[in-house]
Amino acid sequence: MNILKFFTAGSVDDGKSTLIGRLLYDTDSILADQLEALQQSNRKNDDGTIDLAILTDGLRAEREQGITIDVAYKYFQTDKRKFIIADTPGHIQYTRNMVTGASTAKLAIILIDARNGVVEQTIRHSYLVSLLGIEHVVVCLNKMDMVGYSETVFTAITDKYKALAAELNLKDVNFIPVSALKGDNVVNESENMAWYKGRSLLHFLETVDVETGAESDLARMPVQWVVRPQTEELHDYRGYAGRILSGEFKVDDKVTVLPSGSSSVIERIELFDQQPVVAFAGQSVTLHLKDNIDISRGDVLVNSDHLPQNSRLIEADVCWMDARPLDENITYLLQHNSKVTKCKISEIVYKVDINTLEKQQAYEFRLNDIGRVILKTADELAFDFYGDNKANGAAILIDSRTNLTVAALMFRAIAD
C-alpha cells in the first residue's frame, strides 16, 4: 500500500481545517478520546454540530482565532491507500510555513470559497505550487451549500482558474465542488449536486496516480557514514551508508563519486540483514565497491551514465524564512543533503510579488519574500536542477551566527 502526501492551501476561512476534519471524521479515522474531546468542546457550528476544524487547530492561538498558523500533520488510511496530510496556513505572513509543509507533497488541494471565487491568496498559493513543482492539483470549491449548490457559480470559477493554471503551467488540475461543513463530495458523493458527474475528493485521492518515474535514471546517494569497523573479524570491511534520494542502484552498476570524479562498480548491497540485488529510492542501505576509493561524508554516489551538475556558482529560487533580512556581506552555511559548505549571496536577480506574479528588482529579502539569487559556494556541489530531481535539487541556508535555518533553496541553473 503506497503513501500519498498532500497539503491543503487556501485563504483564511476558506475551510481547510474543516475539510481535513471532515475527511478524518467520515472515514472513521478519529480515535475515541479525540472524538470525546470534540463532542465536549465549546466550539460548535451554528447548527450545533461539531466544529471539525478543532482536529487540526492544535495551537491555542489557532483555536482562539479560528485560523491556521503552523503546519499540522494528520495521518489516516483507507483500504486503498495511506495518507499524510499537511494543513498549511493561508495568511501571507505564514508563507514560510506553507512552503515547509508543501515541500515534500505530491499533490496540492487548493480551496476556493465559492462565494468569493479566485482571490489574491488563490493566485499566491497557486504560484507556490508551481514554484515547488507539485504536478497534481485539486481545486476544491468549498461552501457550495452557501451558493445554493449552483452549477453556474462552479463553472464561472473553474473557467477563471483554468486561465491562471495555464499562466503558471499547472498541468494536471482537477475541480471538485464540495461542502466541508455538510460533507458534500468530501468522502461521499453529494446528492445536492446531480449536475456534477465526477468523483468525491476521497475517491480521487485514492485513485490518482502520482508516480511519475521521471527520476528513475537519476540514481543519487549522499554518503552519511563510512562504515569501517576495523575489528579482527571485519578487518577488510568498508561500506558507504546512506539513504537513496532517487533512482535505483544495482549490483555491478558503475558508479561515480562526486566531487572527486573517481569511479568504481557496486560489489554488494546491504539492507539490514539482507543483500538485495537492487536498492530503490527511500531505502537506507550500505554500498560496497570493488575498489578502495577515498570517500567521505558529504560525497555523493551517482550512476555514471547520468551525472548531476557540478558547480560552485548556482542560480536558485529562494524563500526567505528569517526575521533578519538577507545580508549579502555575511557568509552563510549551505546544507545540501549531507554536504555542508560555506556560501555567499553574490547577486539578487529579482523578487516576486506573489500576489501579482510580477518580478521586481530588489536589493534585500525579508521574511516570507520569494525570488531568485545567485549563490557562490566554497566547495563544488553535485546537484540536479530542481525541475529534474527535487530530492537532489533543493537545499537550505543556515545563519552561522545563530544556527537558524533562514531560507529554502531550489536550484534552477548554473550561473555565468
ZATIFI-337847 format. One record per residue (C-alpha): residue in three letters; x, y, z. Coordinates in Angstrom, 2 decimals, m for minus. Example, Ala and Ser with C-alpha at 12.3 -4.5 7.8 and 13.67 -1.06 7.14 Angstrom:
ZATIFI-337847
(pt "Ala",(12.30,m4.50,7.80)),
(pt "Ser",(13.67,m1.06,7.14)),
end
This chain:
ZATIFI-337847
(pt "Met",(0.00,0.00,0.00)),
(pt "Asn",(1.62,3.27,m1.10)),
(pt "Ile",(1.54,6.60,0.71)),
(pt "Leu",(0.19,9.84,m0.72)),
(pt "Lys",(1.46,13.04,0.84)),
(pt "Phe",(m0.67,16.07,0.11)),
(pt "Phe",(m1.25,19.52,1.55)),
(pt "Thr",(m4.10,21.99,1.70)),
(pt "Ala",(m3.91,25.68,0.86)),
(pt "Gly",(m6.46,28.45,0.73)),
(pt "Ser",(m7.40,31.86,2.04)),
(pt "Val",(m8.24,32.43,5.69)),
(pt "Asp",(m11.69,30.99,6.49)),
(pt "Asp",(m11.91,29.00,3.25)),
(pt "Gly",(m12.37,25.86,5.36)),
(pt "Lys",(m9.05,23.97,5.08)),
(pt "Ser",(m9.10,22.62,8.63)),
(pt "Thr",(m12.79,21.76,8.37)),
(pt "Leu",(m12.17,19.85,5.13)),
(pt "Ile",(m9.44,17.75,6.74)),
(pt "Gly",(m11.59,17.25,9.82)),
(pt "Arg",(m14.40,16.03,7.55)),
(pt "Leu",(m12.07,13.59,5.80)),
(pt "Leu",(m10.96,12.15,9.14)),
(pt "Tyr",(m14.45,12.12,10.65)),
(pt "Asp",(m16.26,10.49,7.73)),
(pt "Thr",(m13.56,7.82,7.28)),
(pt "Asp",(m13.73,6.89,10.99)),
(pt "Ser",(m10.10,7.91,11.45)),
(pt "Ile",(m10.60,9.73,14.75)),
(pt "Leu",(m9.56,8.00,17.97)),
(pt "Ala",(m12.19,7.54,20.67)),
(pt "Asp",(m10.57,10.02,23.08)),
(pt "Gln",(m10.27,12.62,20.29)),
(pt "Leu",(m13.93,12.14,19.41)),
(pt "Glu",(m14.94,12.55,23.05)),
(pt "Ala",(m12.90,15.75,23.34)),
(pt "Leu",(m14.55,17.05,20.14)),
(pt "Gln",(m18.03,16.40,21.47)),
(pt "Gln",(m17.22,18.14,24.75)),
(pt "Ser",(m15.64,21.15,23.07)),
(pt "Asn",(m17.35,24.51,23.42)),
(pt "Arg",(m16.61,25.29,19.76)),
(pt "Lys",(m19.71,24.38,17.75)),
(pt "Asn",(m21.12,25.32,14.36)),
(pt "Asp",(m24.22,27.50,14.06)),
(pt "Asp",(m26.44,24.42,13.79)),
(pt "Gly",(m24.95,22.88,16.93)),
(pt "Thr",(m22.81,20.28,15.13)),
(pt "Ile",(m19.17,19.59,16.00)),
(pt "Asp",(m16.58,22.09,14.70)),
(pt "Leu",(m14.29,19.66,12.87)),
(pt "Ala",(m11.56,22.29,12.43)),
(pt "Ile",(m10.52,21.62,16.05)),
(pt "Leu",(m8.91,18.39,14.87)),
(pt "Thr",(m6.09,20.27,13.13)),
(pt "Asp",(m6.05,23.58,15.02)),
(pt "Gly",(m3.70,22.41,17.76)),
(pt "Leu",(m2.24,25.72,18.94)),
(pt "Arg",(m4.13,27.79,21.48)),
(pt "Ala",(m3.86,30.86,19.23)),
(pt "Glu",(m5.36,28.85,16.35)),
(pt "Arg",(m8.32,27.74,18.45)),
(pt "Glu",(m8.90,31.25,19.81)),
(pt "Gln",(m8.71,32.97,16.41)),
(pt "Gly",(m10.14,30.15,14.30)),
(pt "Ile",(m7.23,30.32,11.84)),
(pt "Thr",(m4.31,28.07,10.89)),
(pt "Ile",(m0.85,29.34,11.90)),
(pt "Asp",(1.51,26.37,11.99)),
(pt "Val",(1.60,23.27,9.78)),
(pt "Ala",(m0.47,20.43,11.23)),
(pt "Tyr",(0.20,16.88,10.03)),
(pt "Lys",(m2.52,14.26,10.13)),
(pt "Tyr",(m2.41,10.61,9.14)),
(pt "Phe",(m5.13,8.23,8.02)),
(pt "Gln",(m5.67,5.34,5.66)),
(pt "Thr",(m8.37,3.55,3.71)),
(pt "Asp",(m8.38,0.10,2.14)),
(pt "Lys",(m6.64,1.51,m0.93)),
(pt "Arg",(m4.02,3.96,0.32)),
(pt "Lys",(m2.27,5.61,3.26)),
(pt "Phe",(m2.31,9.40,3.52)),
(pt "Ile",(m0.19,12.09,5.17)),
(pt "Ile",(m1.94,15.48,5.20)),
(pt "Ala",(m0.25,18.81,5.83)),
(pt "Asp",(m2.75,21.51,6.82)),
(pt "Thr",(m0.85,24.69,5.92)),
(pt "Pro",(m1.72,28.30,6.83)),
(pt "Gly",(m3.23,30.59,4.23)),
(pt "His",(m2.20,34.01,5.55)),
(pt "Ile",(0.64,35.77,3.74)),
(pt "Gln",(2.68,36.21,6.93)),
(pt "Tyr",(2.94,32.42,7.23)),
(pt "Thr",(4.20,31.80,3.69)),
(pt "Arg",(7.33,30.09,5.03)),
(pt "Asn",(5.14,27.62,6.95)),
(pt "Met",(3.23,26.79,3.79)),
(pt "Val",(6.43,26.22,1.80)),
(pt "Thr",(7.71,23.92,4.55)),
(pt "Gly",(4.53,21.86,4.60)),
(pt "Ala",(4.31,21.65,0.81)),
(pt "Ser",(7.96,20.82,0.13)),
(pt "Thr",(7.50,17.02,0.34)),
(pt "Ala",(3.95,16.81,m1.05)),
(pt "Lys",(2.99,15.02,m4.26)),
(pt "Leu",(m0.42,16.70,m4.54)),
(pt "Ala",(m1.95,20.05,m3.60)),
(pt "Ile",(m5.53,20.76,m2.59)),
(pt "Ile",(m6.36,24.41,m3.17)),
(pt "Leu",(m9.56,25.59,m1.55)),
(pt "Ile",(m11.65,28.38,m3.03)),
(pt "Asp",(m14.62,29.89,m1.25)),
(pt "Ala",(m17.48,29.56,m3.74)),
(pt "Arg",(m18.84,32.92,m2.56)),
(pt "Asn",(m15.60,34.79,m3.32)),
(pt "Gly",(m14.07,32.93,m6.26)),
(pt "Val",(m10.40,33.35,m7.24)),
(pt "Val",(m8.77,35.92,m4.95)),
(pt "Glu",(m5.21,37.20,m4.41)),
(pt "Gln",(m4.34,34.42,m1.99)),
(pt "Thr",(m5.51,31.83,m4.53)),
(pt "Ile",(m3.02,33.29,m7.01)),
(pt "Arg",(m0.26,33.27,m4.38)),
(pt "His",(m0.87,29.68,m3.34)),
(pt "Ser",(m1.04,28.51,m6.95)),
(pt "Tyr",(2.25,30.26,m7.69)),
(pt "Leu",(3.89,28.46,m4.77)),
(pt "Val",(2.54,25.14,m6.05)),
(pt "Ser",(4.12,25.92,m9.43)),
(pt "Leu",(7.38,27.03,m7.81)),
(pt "Leu",(7.64,23.80,m5.80)),
(pt "Gly",(6.94,21.68,m8.86)),
(pt "Ile",(3.86,19.92,m7.49)),
(pt "Glu",(2.33,18.26,m10.52)),
(pt "His",(m1.13,17.29,m9.27)),
(pt "Val",(m3.61,19.95,m8.17)),
(pt "Val",(m7.17,19.50,m6.88)),
(pt "Val",(m9.17,22.72,m6.71)),
(pt "Cys",(m11.98,22.26,m4.17)),
(pt "Leu",(m14.73,24.86,m4.48)),
(pt "Asn",(m15.86,24.84,m0.87)),
(pt "Lys",(m19.03,26.20,0.76)),
(pt "Met",(m21.19,25.22,m2.20)),
(pt "Asp",(m24.07,24.97,0.26)),
(pt "Met",(m23.84,28.76,0.71)),
(pt "Val",(m24.36,29.43,m3.02)),
(pt "Gly",(m27.27,27.04,m3.42)),
(pt "Tyr",(m25.08,24.30,m4.94)),
(pt "Ser",(m25.08,26.37,m8.13)),
(pt "Glu",(m23.52,24.85,m11.26)),
(pt "Thr",(m23.28,28.34,m12.77)),
(pt "Val",(m21.09,29.56,m9.90)),
(pt "Phe",(m18.92,26.44,m10.16)),
(pt "Thr",(m18.42,26.86,m13.92)),
(pt "Ala",(m17.56,30.57,m13.68)),
(pt "Ile",(m14.89,29.99,m11.04)),
(pt "Thr",(m13.35,26.98,m12.79)),
(pt "Asp",(m13.09,28.93,m16.07)),
(pt "Lys",(m11.22,31.72,m14.30)),
(pt "Tyr",(m8.87,29.33,m12.52)),
(pt "Lys",(m8.08,27.46,m15.74)),
(pt "Ala",(m6.66,30.70,m17.16)),
(pt "Leu",(m4.46,31.11,m14.07)),
(pt "Ala",(m3.33,27.46,m14.27)),
(pt "Ala",(m2.29,27.95,m17.90)),
(pt "Glu",(m0.26,31.04,m16.96)),
(pt "Leu",(1.52,29.12,m14.18)),
(pt "Asn",(1.99,25.99,m16.31)),
(pt "Leu",(m0.02,23.80,m13.92)),
(pt "Lys",(m0.83,20.72,m15.98)),
(pt "Asp",(m2.93,18.22,m14.01)),
(pt "Val",(m5.70,20.36,m12.48)),
(pt "Asn",(m8.98,18.84,m11.29)),
(pt "Phe",(m12.07,20.61,m9.90)),
(pt "Ile",(m14.44,19.25,m7.24)),
(pt "Pro",(m17.40,21.17,m5.75)),
(pt "Val",(m17.63,20.42,m2.01)),
(pt "Ser",(m19.15,21.49,1.26)),
(pt "Ala",(m16.76,20.58,4.05)),
(pt "Leu",(m19.32,21.65,6.64)),
(pt "Lys",(m22.11,19.45,5.26)),
(pt "Gly",(m19.91,16.67,3.85)),
(pt "Asp",(m20.89,17.04,0.19)),
(pt "Asn",(m18.38,15.35,m2.16)),
(pt "Val",(m15.70,15.07,0.52)),
(pt "Val",(m15.92,11.36,1.33)),
(pt "Asn",(m19.35,10.55,m0.06)),
(pt "Glu",(m20.77,11.80,m3.34)),
(pt "Ser",(m23.32,14.58,m2.92)),
(pt "Glu",(m27.00,14.24,m3.67)),
(pt "Asn",(m27.28,18.04,m3.80)),
(pt "Met",(m25.21,18.41,m6.98)),
(pt "Ala",(m26.60,15.96,m9.51)),
(pt "Trp",(m25.00,18.05,m12.27)),
(pt "Tyr",(m21.51,17.07,m11.05)),
(pt "Lys",(m20.53,13.74,m12.60)),
(pt "Gly",(m17.02,13.45,m11.14)),
(pt "Arg",(m15.58,11.64,m8.13)),
(pt "Ser",(m15.68,12.66,m4.49)),
(pt "Leu",(m12.45,14.08,m3.06)),
(pt "Leu",(m11.56,10.88,m1.18)),
(pt "His",(m12.22,8.72,m4.23)),
(pt "Phe",(m9.97,10.98,m6.28)),
(pt "Leu",(m7.18,10.83,m3.67)),
(pt "Glu",(m7.42,7.05,m3.53)),
(pt "Thr",(m7.05,6.62,m7.28)),
(pt "Val",(m4.82,9.44,m8.54)),
(pt "Asp",(m1.52,8.22,m9.99)),
(pt "Val",(1.34,10.27,m8.53)),
(pt "Glu",(4.23,8.01,m9.53)),
(pt "Thr",(5.89,9.84,m12.42)),
(pt "Gly",(9.08,7.78,m12.76)),
(pt "Ala",(10.88,10.81,m14.23)),
(pt "Glu",(13.75,10.49,m11.73)),
(pt "Ser",(14.27,6.72,m12.09)),
(pt "Asp",(17.51,7.11,m14.07)),
(pt "Leu",(18.99,9.67,m11.67)),
(pt "Ala",(20.44,7.39,m9.00)),
(pt "Arg",(21.79,9.53,m6.16)),
(pt "Met",(23.01,8.58,m2.67)),
(pt "Pro",(24.76,11.09,m0.40)),
(pt "Val",(27.18,9.30,1.91)),
(pt "Gln",(26.09,9.67,5.53)),
(pt "Trp",(28.71,7.43,7.09)),
(pt "Val",(31.76,5.43,6.09)),
(pt "Val",(31.39,2.07,7.86)),
(pt "Arg",(34.84,0.81,8.83)),
(pt "Pro",(34.67,m1.37,11.99)),
(pt "Gln",(38.41,m2.34,11.92)),
(pt "Thr",(37.76,m5.40,14.10)),
(pt "Glu",(39.54,m8.73,13.74)),
(pt "Glu",(36.56,m10.46,12.13)),
(pt "Leu",(35.71,m7.47,9.92)),
(pt "His",(39.24,m6.41,9.17)),
(pt "Asp",(38.66,m5.53,5.48)),
(pt "Tyr",(35.06,m4.32,5.81)),
(pt "Arg",(34.44,m0.98,4.11)),
(pt "Gly",(30.92,0.21,3.31)),
(pt "Tyr",(29.28,3.51,2.45)),
(pt "Ala",(25.96,4.07,4.22)),
(pt "Gly",(23.23,6.50,3.25)),
(pt "Arg",(19.66,6.94,2.10)),
(pt "Ile",(19.00,6.71,m1.63)),
(pt "Leu",(17.48,10.01,m2.75)),
(pt "Ser",(16.30,8.98,m6.18)),
(pt "Gly",(16.62,6.25,m8.78)),
(pt "Glu",(17.99,2.79,m8.05)),
(pt "Phe",(21.37,1.09,m7.60)),
(pt "Lys",(22.09,m2.46,m8.75)),
(pt "Val",(24.96,m4.84,m8.13)),
(pt "Asp",(27.57,m4.43,m10.92)),
(pt "Asp",(26.37,m0.88,m11.70)),
(pt "Lys",(29.17,1.55,m12.50)),
(pt "Val",(29.07,4.49,m10.07)),
(pt "Thr",(30.94,7.78,m9.81)),
(pt "Val",(31.91,9.53,m6.59)),
(pt "Leu",(31.47,13.29,m6.57)),
(pt "Pro",(33.09,15.74,m6.28)),
(pt "Ser",(36.29,13.70,m6.78)),
(pt "Gly",(35.09,12.04,m10.02)),
(pt "Ser",(36.51,8.62,m9.10)),
(pt "Ser",(34.64,5.59,m10.46)),
(pt "Ser",(34.05,2.02,m9.35)),
(pt "Val",(31.49,m0.80,m9.52)),
(pt "Ile",(28.98,m1.86,m6.87)),
(pt "Glu",(30.09,m5.22,m5.47)),
(pt "Arg",(27.44,m5.72,m2.78)),
(pt "Ile",(24.36,m4.02,m1.32)),
(pt "Glu",(23.37,m4.43,2.33)),
(pt "Leu",(19.85,m3.66,3.60)),
(pt "Phe",(19.56,m4.62,7.28)),
(pt "Asp",(20.48,m8.33,7.30)),
(pt "Gln",(19.72,m8.82,3.59)),
(pt "Gln",(21.81,m8.45,0.46)),
(pt "Pro",(19.43,m7.44,m2.33)),
(pt "Val",(20.49,m7.18,m5.95)),
(pt "Val",(18.83,m3.77,m6.32)),
(pt "Ala",(18.07,m0.90,m3.92)),
(pt "Phe",(15.48,1.81,m4.51)),
(pt "Ala",(14.83,5.46,m3.61)),
(pt "Gly",(13.87,5.88,0.03)),
(pt "Gln",(15.84,2.87,1.27)),
(pt "Ser",(18.75,3.28,3.69)),
(pt "Val",(21.50,0.96,2.54)),
(pt "Thr",(25.21,0.27,2.70)),
(pt "Leu",(27.01,0.03,m0.65)),
(pt "His",(30.27,m1.87,m1.10)),
(pt "Leu",(32.51,m1.02,m4.03)),
(pt "Lys",(35.07,m3.20,m5.81)),
(pt "Asp",(37.77,m0.53,m5.44)),
(pt "Asn",(39.04,1.24,m2.32)),
(pt "Ile",(38.34,4.91,m3.01)),
(pt "Asp",(38.78,7.93,m0.75)),
(pt "Ile",(35.13,8.71,0.10)),
(pt "Ser",(33.93,10.91,2.98)),
(pt "Arg",(30.63,12.01,4.49)),
(pt "Gly",(29.08,14.59,2.15)),
(pt "Asp",(30.30,12.91,m1.04)),
(pt "Val",(27.62,11.63,m3.43)),
(pt "Leu",(27.46,8.27,m5.20)),
(pt "Val",(25.72,8.54,m8.60)),
(pt "Asn",(25.24,6.30,m11.62)),
(pt "Ser",(27.99,7.05,m14.09)),
(pt "Asp",(25.65,7.24,m17.10)),
(pt "His",(23.58,10.12,m15.67)),
(pt "Leu",(25.86,12.54,m13.89)),
(pt "Pro",(24.48,15.56,m11.98)),
(pt "Gln",(25.57,19.16,m12.31)),
(pt "Asn",(28.82,20.12,m10.61)),
(pt "Ser",(29.40,23.81,m9.87)),
(pt "Arg",(30.23,26.46,m7.29)),
(pt "Leu",(28.09,29.18,m8.91)),
(pt "Ile",(24.39,28.39,m8.82)),
(pt "Glu",(21.21,30.26,m9.68)),
(pt "Ala",(18.43,29.34,m7.24)),
(pt "Asp",(14.91,30.27,m6.21)),
(pt "Val",(14.77,31.24,m2.56)),
(pt "Cys",(12.07,31.53,0.09)),
(pt "Trp",(13.37,33.69,2.94)),
(pt "Met",(12.32,32.35,6.36)),
(pt "Asp",(14.10,34.51,8.90)),
(pt "Ala",(13.11,37.73,10.66)),
(pt "Arg",(16.58,39.06,9.86)),
(pt "Pro",(16.80,40.21,6.23)),
(pt "Leu",(19.24,38.61,3.80)),
(pt "Asp",(22.71,40.10,4.19)),
(pt "Glu",(24.97,39.88,1.13)),
(pt "Asn",(28.00,40.76,3.24)),
(pt "Ile",(27.98,37.72,5.50)),
(pt "Thr",(28.87,34.09,4.83)),
(pt "Tyr",(26.05,31.55,5.21)),
(pt "Leu",(26.21,27.78,5.50)),
(pt "Leu",(24.51,25.85,2.72)),
(pt "Gln",(23.34,22.33,3.55)),
(pt "His",(22.64,20.14,0.56)),
(pt "Asn",(21.70,16.68,1.83)),
(pt "Ser",(24.69,15.58,3.96)),
(pt "Lys",(27.04,18.17,2.44)),
(pt "Val",(27.61,21.45,4.32)),
(pt "Thr",(29.66,24.24,2.75)),
(pt "Lys",(30.10,27.97,3.17)),
(pt "Cys",(28.44,30.26,0.65)),
(pt "Lys",(27.65,33.88,m0.12)),
(pt "Ile",(24.79,35.52,m2.00)),
(pt "Ser",(26.62,37.12,m4.90)),
(pt "Glu",(23.56,38.67,m6.55)),
(pt "Ile",(19.82,39.15,m6.04)),
(pt "Val",(18.34,38.56,m9.50)),
(pt "Tyr",(14.75,39.54,m8.67)),
(pt "Lys",(11.98,39.30,m6.10)),
(pt "Val",(8.46,38.10,m6.97)),
(pt "Asp",(5.32,39.90,m5.90)),
(pt "Ile",(3.43,36.67,m5.25)),
(pt "Asn",(0.06,38.39,m5.34)),
(pt "Thr",(0.53,39.73,m8.88)),
(pt "Leu",(3.35,37.38,m10.03)),
(pt "Glu",(5.37,40.41,m11.14)),
(pt "Lys",(9.17,40.08,m11.00)),
(pt "Gln",(10.70,43.13,m9.35)),
(pt "Gln",(14.20,44.45,m8.94)),
(pt "Ala",(15.24,44.03,m5.30)),
(pt "Tyr",(18.14,44.80,m3.01)),
(pt "Glu",(17.05,42.75,0.01)),
(pt "Phe",(14.95,39.79,1.07)),
(pt "Arg",(12.80,39.90,4.19)),
(pt "Leu",(10.65,37.34,5.98)),
(pt "Asn",(8.43,35.38,3.52)),
(pt "Asp",(9.93,37.02,0.43)),
(pt "Ile",(10.41,34.80,m2.62)),
(pt "Gly",(12.68,35.39,m5.59)),
(pt "Arg",(15.88,34.33,m7.29)),
(pt "Val",(19.52,34.72,m6.29)),
(pt "Ile",(22.97,33.64,m7.42)),
(pt "Leu",(24.98,31.68,m4.86)),
(pt "Lys",(28.73,31.21,m4.72)),
(pt "Thr",(29.79,28.19,m2.65)),
(pt "Ala",(33.18,27.37,m1.19)),
(pt "Asp",(33.04,23.78,m2.46)),
(pt "Glu",(31.62,22.35,m5.64)),
(pt "Leu",(28.15,20.84,m5.25)),
(pt "Ala",(26.90,17.75,m7.08)),
(pt "Phe",(23.26,18.68,m7.67)),
(pt "Asp",(20.39,18.32,m10.12)),
(pt "Phe",(18.11,21.09,m11.25)),
(pt "Tyr",(15.00,21.15,m9.07)),
(pt "Gly",(12.67,20.59,m12.01)),
(pt "Asp",(14.55,17.40,m12.94)),
(pt "Asn",(15.04,15.89,m9.48)),
(pt "Lys",(13.58,17.57,m6.40)),
(pt "Ala",(15.38,15.25,m3.99)),
(pt "Asn",(18.80,16.40,m5.18)),
(pt "Gly",(17.82,19.88,m6.32)),
(pt "Ala",(16.99,21.58,m3.02)),
(pt "Ala",(18.96,22.88,m0.06)),
(pt "Ile",(18.69,25.14,2.97)),
(pt "Leu",(20.65,28.19,4.09)),
(pt "Ile",(21.82,28.41,7.70)),
(pt "Asp",(22.93,31.55,9.51)),
(pt "Ser",(26.23,30.54,11.10)),
(pt "Arg",(25.80,33.22,13.79)),
(pt "Thr",(22.54,31.79,15.14)),
(pt "Asn",(22.50,28.28,13.62)),
(pt "Leu",(18.95,29.01,12.40)),
(pt "Thr",(17.61,27.92,9.03)),
(pt "Val",(17.00,31.18,7.16)),
(pt "Ala",(15.99,30.10,3.66)),
(pt "Ala",(14.86,27.25,1.44)),
(pt "Leu",(16.59,26.92,m1.94)),
(pt "Met",(15.62,25.33,m5.25)),
(pt "Phe",(18.46,25.05,m7.77)),
(pt "Arg",(17.46,26.23,m11.26)),
(pt "Ala",(20.60,26.83,m13.32)),
(pt "Ile",(24.36,27.16,m13.34)),
(pt "Ala",(25.17,30.86,m13.16)),
(pt "Asp",(27.50,32.51,m15.64)),
end
